[in-house]
Amino acid sequence: MRIAIVAESFLPLMNGVTHSILRVLEHLQERGDEVLVIAPSTQDTEAPDRVYGAHVHRLPSVPLAGYANVRVAMGGVYRVKRILAEFAPDVVHLASPFVLGWRAAQAAQQLGIPTIAIYQTEVPGYAGRYGVPFLENWAWNRVENIHLLASRTLAPSSFAVNQLRGRGIPRVQMWRRGVDTQRFSPDKRDAGWRAAVAPAGERIIGYVGRLAVEKQVQDLGVLADVPGTRLVIVGDGPQRQALQDALPDAVFTGFLGSEELARAVASFDLFVHPGEFETFCQTIQEAMASGVPVVATGRGGPLDLVENSRTGWLYKPGDLAALRNHVVDLMGDDAKRRAFAAAAHASVQGRTWSALGAELVQHYQAVLAADIATTTPQGVAL
């Protein structure tokens, strides 16, 4: 099969969208498919032009305001259409489409190529969080237009599926995310790492993610004085300095990748995630695979991932007193925390990227078959 993946963001920027694309590329390479990635250009001269066998076609881009490392692709529909026409894919995969993905959705429709749109980022919610409601409405209009054009939309959680269907978007199905249970494992727990960040032997409350307004990391301030604990924040972003000023006793590690990240997560005693705009929340799944219980806000992707009173706790969005109470509850009860940790670890076993990759290919095949059926004249044998 020939597949064009249109990436709203891609290497060298590592985020949830890029991570998912890499796992998909790995699976498609194993299958022997021919893949083209269309992505924004980067200022990194060492950025690869081939990834897991796929050629990466870079489009000119500009930095997103406030996020110097996030690039927004330039160029119109015609340019994307020309690239797609030259590659002639069977299917176009739109990865978290919004700017470049909108152009690609239009280009693919004009070329008669079926599309799979992956809903992964709640951009309208981000706009609302930044206090610009008129942009929130505009963003929803853009999201709706993209997914109305798509042959099929794949959303990662029941919340996201219902959210899109509630906006009148048809052909929405569930496609979750896999987790690397070899990389994220309780075996990676490191006493030396723990001693370095919590030298007095404190229990470690950990967060992993981008340090930006929409992630609501500032809400973790209610945990700053939980007795016998150390707050560790892994990640980077535009809010880092403000958060360091607000949380002077927390440990900020900056961005961690690969084995460094796996070691850090496995070394947490509890994982917290306060963000309300997660369509899935891969970091929660990675924490659970590492044998770490979770306290998260009860909205979006966490609703499917965290089972209350078994693998962690969910709290009502905005109820920071409940966030603190749940953390105090687990940090003060070693037996309960260990039981939650074991249940969390067990709950994600079998969610492999291999299985999720095979499921994605079935979606590709389904929209391709439907496209062939609708474009073949009646009475013509397939």
Secondary structure, 3 states (H helix, E strand, C coil): CEEEEEECCCCCCCCHHHHHHHHHHHHHHHHCCEEEEEEECCCCCCCCCEECCEEEEEECEEEECCEEEEEEECCCHHHHHHHHHHHCCCEEEEECCCCHHHHHHHHHHHHCCCEEEECCECHHHHHHHCCCHHHHHHHHHHHHHHHHHCCEEEECCHHHHHHHHHCCCCCEEECCCCCCCCCCCHHHCCHHHHHHHCCCCCEEEEEECCCCHHHCHHHHHHHCCCCCEEEEEECCCCCHHHHHHHCCCCEEEECCCHHHHHHHHHCCCEEEECCCCECCCHHHHHHHHCCCCEEEECCCCHHHHCCECCCEEEECCCCHHHHHHHHHHHHCCHHHHHHHHHHHHHHCCCCCHHHHHHHHHHHHHHHHHHHHHHHCCCCCCC
